[in-house]
């Protein structure tokens, strides 16, 4: 099938977080991680059918959704998931916050890799748990040197946001050994699991590497990034350990809202029929990366490594010596994500999940900015 990733999508005046923040300015938003691309036709069709019924009451997870997710895990990751392990939640971010509240005492702390997605970075402060930053540059062999007596959990972002790193099975096996040796829980955010852009790689869920890993971990997944349905609030926590699962469910009571009815509908449609669309999307995203890299050839001062996954690129602009890189490009009409939010100043995150035309327009504006600040003479 042919899918349209070419036609730019007009999201102005649609209550879009990404676009509404800058609606009073002439700005192209290339920041928050949702795509300016339409969702799969099958998802749109399922939602249209649900909306045409005109009833939007409380949702309940249908058996078809459980099976769709189980089948997706088997086909995409070769991971055999059991229905009893699944706890449906409205989002991955609430999911890892809840895991901390359910499993860690106030004095118990977190090990968090950095730079990392802001909600993970601030997790310790938000939940009032001691937190230690672990630089992404450190090898797994050195992780133990960062452990404190109170460290009780490691927060993993797999694939990693913003670096786009895909963890290998060997790395995850080493990590599982470290976690078992130090009695650590592993909270794994796998929301980017389907957006592996390097063809030779495949996503490996942490819990799939061994029974030991499965029994001390939670894996958080959602169709939101993959199929661009983040606004429908549907995610799943995979918790093989029955004791951890029971305490997690108990902590949910009164704290987690009911599942979004339309989110359940969209998730099932996506996992049941979204494979071909996803393959086409990854081809499109790799083509956009080629456009970005072509542009970067003119600016060797900007550090960059092609992401193995995700639709965000991590740009090192420290050598440009800009007082405020985010503000400089914003004044030039492009909204990027500031590196400080991820724990790394001198960097910017660029979302290339859009049409090629939109990406080129943003890069054209960024070129003008670099001329204005004297990078190009």
N, C-alpha and C positions, 0 to 999 in steps of 0.2 A: 504494500500500500504506500501511496505517497502522502506524506504528512507535511503540513505547511509550517515551516520554521522560518520562512522568508518574509511574510507580510508583517510589518511592525504592528504591535498591539497598542491601541490608545487606551491607557489606564487612568487618564486624568478624570477627576470628578467621579471616581468609582469607590470611594472610601478605602483606597489602597494606602496602607502605611508607607510603602515605598515611595509613592508619588505625591501623596497629600502633604508630606512634610515640606516639600519644596514647591507647592503649587502656586505660590505667589512670586516665584522667581523663574527665570529662564535657565533651568537646570535639568540635566539628564541624570536621573538617579541610577547609580551603578553600585549601590551599597548593600542594603539588607538582602539576605539570601532567599529571595523568591525570584522566579523567572518571568521575564516579559514575553512569555510564549504561552499559547493556549494548551490546555490539558488534553489528554488523549480523547479521541472521538467517543470511545466507549464509555468513558467517565462522563462526558457531557451528555450522552444519550441517557445514561442511568439517572443522572441528576434531573434532566428534563422530565423524565417519566415520573420521578418522585415529586417534583414541583407541580406538575400538572394535576396530581391527585389533590393538591390543596390542603393537605393535613400535615402538620409539623409537630406532632406530639413527642413524648419521651421516646428515646431510642433504646433498643435492646440488641445486643450483638447476635446476629443470625448465625446459624450453624454454617451457612455458606461462606461467611467471612472467615471463621476459624479455619475452615478447610482451604480456602484460597490462600491464606497466609502460610499455612503448613506446607501446601504444595509449592508455593513460591520459594520458601526456604530450602526445600529439597532440590528444586530445579536450579536455583540461582547460586546457592552456597554449598550444596551437598550436605545440608544440615537437617537431621531428622528431629523435628520438634514435636512434642506431644501437646495435645489440646489442654491438658491439665496445667501445663506450665504457663499458660497465657493469662495475663491480666491486662484488660483493655483500659486505657487511660486517655485523657484528652490531649496529651502532648508529651514529648520527650523531656522538655525542661521541667514541667511539674513532676515527671517521672523520676529524674535524678535528685530533685529536691526532696521528694517523698522518701526515697531510699535512704538519704542521710538521716532524716527524722525518724524513720522506722528502725534503723539498724545501728546508729551511732549514738552513744551517750554524749552529753555536752562536752565532756573533757576529751573525747576521742576525735582525732583529726584526719585530714585528707592530704594525699599527695596528688598534686595537679600539675600536669605538663604545661609548659608555657613556651611560646605564645599559644593561646587557645581561645576559642569561641567565648565571648564575654560572660554568658550565664554560667559557664563552667568555671571561668576564672574567678568570679565573685561568689561562687557557691559556699566556700568556707565562711566568708564574712556574713553572707545573707543568713546562713543557718547557724551562725555563731559557733563554729567549730574551728579549731586551729588548723591552718592550712600551710603547706610548704610547696613552693614553686620548684618544679623539676624542669630544667631547660630541655627542650626538644633535641638539642644537640648532644645530650648525654646518651651513651649507649646503655642498654638494659643492664649490662654488667655493673654499671656504676649506680644503679637505682638505690641499692641498699645503703649507700653512703648518705642519702638524703632522708632516710627514715628516722623519725623521732620515736621515743618511747610511746607517745600517744597516738602515733600514726596507725589508723585502723582500716583505711580504705584508699584505694587508688582509683582515680577517675580517668578513664580512657576515652579518647575520641578517635574512633576507628571507622572509616578513614578520618584523617586528622584535618580539622578546620582551624586555621587558615592555610596550612602548608600543603594540603592535598596529598599527604603521605598515606600509603596503603601498607599496613603491617603484614609481614609475612607470617606463615604458620610457625616457622622457627622462632621468630621474635616473640610471638604470642605464647609458644610453649615455654620459652625462657621466662617470660613474665609470669606464667602460671606457677612455675617452680618457685620464683621469688615470692609470689603472693602466698603460696602454701607454707613456705618456710617461715614467713613472718606473720602468718595468721591475718592476712589482709583480705577484705572484701574488694571485689573489682566491680565498679559501676561503669559499664561500657555504653557510650552513646554511639550507636551505629546508624544514625539517621541518613548518612551519605552512602550507605552500603551498596546501593545499586548504581551509583554514578562513578564507576571505575572507568576511567578514560584510556588508560594504557591497556591495549588489547591483550598483552601477555599476562596480565594480572587478574586475580579473582578475589573477591572479598572473602575473608575468613572470620566468622564471628568468634570472639574470644571463647565463649562457652563451648564451642564445637571442637576445641583442640584436645580436650580430655575430660573424663568424668570429674576429675579433681577441679578443673577450671569451671565446669558447669555448676558444681555444688557450692562455690563461694562467689557467685557472680549474678548480676542482673544485666540483661541485654535489652537496650531500648531501641525500638525501631518504629518507623512510620512511613507511609507512602507520600508524605508531604513534599519533601525536596524532590524526590524522583519524578512525581507526576504533577508537580506544581499545584498542590491542593492544601497548602499550609493553613489557609483560612478556615478550613472545615474541621480542624481540631480532632484528629483521630490518630492514636498511636497505641503501641502494645509493649508491655514489659514481659520479657521471657525470663521466668525464674524457675529453674529446674528443682531447686532445693525446697521441699515442702514447708520446712520451718521458716525459712526466709520469706517464702510466698505468703504464708499465713500471717506473719507479722506485718508484711507490706499491706495486705488486704485490710487488716485491722486498723492500720494507721490511716487508710484511705477514708474511712467512715467520717462523713461530715466535712471532709476537706477537699475531696475531688468532686467536681460537678458531674452531672449525668453526661453520657456520651452524646455528641452531636449526631442527630439522626441522619442528616445529609452526609456527614463525614463517614459514617458506617457504610452508606450506599456507595459513596465514591471510592472508598478503600477496597471494597469487594470487587467493584468493576475494574479498578486499576490492576489489582493482583491477578484477576482472572483473565483479563484481555489486553494488558498493557505491554506485553513483551516486545512486539514488533515496533511499537511507537518508541519504546525506550532505546532500542538498538539504533533507530533513526536519530533520536535525540543525541546520543553519544557521538555519532558521526558529525552532527551539526556542531556540537560543543568543541570537538577536536578541530573542526574547520575554523571556529572562532579563535581558538588558541593559536592556530597558524597565523591568523590576521594580527593578533596581539604580538606574537613573536616577530613578525615582519616589521611591525611598528617599532618594537624595541631595538631592532638593529641600528636604528638611527640615534638611539640613546643608550650607549654602553654604560653610561653613569648609573643607570637604574639596574639594580641587582634583581635577578629573577631565576627561578627554577621551574620548569614545566610541572604542573601538578599532576600526580598520577590519578587523582580523583577529584570530585566536586565540580562546581562551576564558578569557583572563585580563584583569583590569582593573587599571590602575595608579593608585593613589589617593594623592594628596598630602595627608598629614595633618600637615604641618609646622606649620600655624597652630594646631593643637590644643595645641601646646606640651607634649606628653607626653614624659616622660623616656625611656621605652622603648615606642613604639607597639605593637610586636609582643607584648611581654610584657603590656601593658595589656589587649589584646583576648584574649590567651590566657587570662588570669585570668578573663575574662568568658565563656569557653567557645567561642572561635572561633580556630582556628589559621590565620593568614595568613602570607605570605612576607615577611620583613623587607627593606626597601629596601636596607639596607647590603650584603646579599649581591649586589645588582645594581650597587652603586657609587653609591647615592643614599640618604643618610639622610633620614628624615622622610617616607618613602613606604612603602606596603604594597601587595603584589600579591594580588588576590583571584581565585580560580578559580571561575568561574560555570558550569563544565561539570558540571552536576548537575540534578536535578529542581527544578522551581520551588518545591516544598515545602521542600526542603533549603535552598535559597537564602533563602527567606523566614524559615526558622528561624534561620539564621545572622545575617541582618540584624536580626531581633528581638533577638537577644542583643547585637549590636553597638549597638543603640539603648540598651539598658540600660547598657552600658558608658559611652556618651556622657552619659547622665544622671548616672551615678555620678561621672564626672570633672568635672562641672559645665559641659559644653558646652551642655546644655539646662537652662534654669533653670525 
